[in-house]
Amino acid sequence: MSDANRAVVERYAQRFWIDHDTSVVDQTHAPDHVYVDPALPNLPPGPEGARERGSVYLTAVPDGRVEVLGWMVDGEMVLCRWRFFGTNTGDLLGIAPTGRAVSVEGVHVCRVRDGRIVETRVFWDTLALFVQLGLVPELIAA
């Protein structure tokens, strides 16, 4: 079952974040899917929430792509380690585009049940994104 669960998450990662085919969430996410991203609280449940989250980042970085760096699978839990990169040429939550290249890493921890992703928790380097966009000063090592 672990291989099948990874295949569901891998299909979502490839088609959504690499091919930019947002319709894949209708096949990969459960109707009551819960998406937890501290940077975007209050996402609606189900595929709509996954699409809304993706839209925020793909609007800000229209050429954005994900490179998968690794997988860990334990039963219904699938962890995908990734790097998101591209150029900020679009609005990001009311912040004007900077034209800067960005590259951030993070992980998605997905729970898969009956062939659908029912929960996703994302942990990513939000501060690195904001530093790269020039929104906070770079930290200087002492």
N, C-alpha and C positions, 0 to 999 in steps of 0.2 A: 504494500500500500504506500510506503514511503516514496517509491519511485513515481507512482501515479500522482501523489500530492506535489512533488517537486515539478512534475511536468505541467501541472495546472499553473503554478506560480511562474514557471519559466515561459510558458505561453503568454501570460499576461505581461511579463517584463519585455519580452521580444516585441510583441505586437503593439503594446501601448507606448512604451518608452523608447523604442528604437524605430519602429515603423510608423508611430503616431496614429495608429488605428484605435481610436477610443471606443469603438463598438465592441471590442473584445471583452470589456467588463460585463457585458450582458451575458456572456457565456461563462466567465470565470468567477464572478462574484455572486454570492447569495443575495437574495432580495433584502435580507435584513443585515447584510454585511456592515460591520462597524470599522471605521477608519480612524485611527488615533494618530494625529500629527500635532505635537504641541505648538507648532507655528501656525496651524490652521484649526483652531478649536471650532466645535459645533458644525462639523460637516454632516450633511444629511446621510441617512443610512442607505445601504444598497449600492448598486452600480452608480447611481447619481452622485454619491459622495466621492467615489473614486474618480469619476469624470471631472467633478468640480475641482478636486485637489490637483489633478493633472493639468487642468486648464490654467490654473494659477501659474504654475511653473513653466508650462509650454507657451503661455502668452508672454511671460517675461523673457524667456529664452527659446524663441521659436525654432532655432536649429539645435535645441537641446537633445542630447543622446545619453543613454545609459550604457556603461560598460559593466558587465557582471564580473566581479572580482572573486566570488566564491560562494559556495553553498554549504549549508549544514541542514540535515534532515533528521528529525526524531519523531517518528509516527506522524501525527497530524500537524506537527509544527515544522515549518520550513523557513529557514533564515537565508536571505539573499543579501550578500554584501555587494555594494555597487559604488560606482563613481558617476556622477552626473556632470556633464560639461557642455559648454556652448557659449554664446555671446548674448549679453543682455541688451536686446534691441526693442523690448516691449515693456509695458507698464508692469510693475510688481507691487500689487496691493496699494496702489496710489503713489508709488515712487516712480518718478520719471526714468526712462531708460538711460543707462550710462555708456553703452557701447563697449563695455569691458568684457573680456573673456572671464568665465568662471569655471571652476572645477571643485566640486565638493564630494565628499564620501559619506556613506551612511549604510544603514541596514534596514531591511524590511523583515519583520517577524510576522509570518502569516500562519493562521490556523486554517487548515483545510478539512472540510467534512463533506462526505458524499460528492466529491468531485468539484466542490465550489469553495472559494475563499470566504470564510465567515467572519474573520477578524484580521486586521492588519495594524500593526504598531510600527511606526517608523521612527528611527533615531538617526539624526544626521547633523552635520556640522553647520548649523545655521550661522554661527558667528563667523566662520570662515567665508561664507557667502557674503555677509554684510561687509566684512573687511575688504574682500575682492571688489565689491561694488563701490567702495569708497564711502560707505555710510557710517563707518566707525574708524577711528585711527588704528593703524597697524600696531600691534603690540611689539614693543622693543625689548629684546632680551637684555637683562642687566649684566 
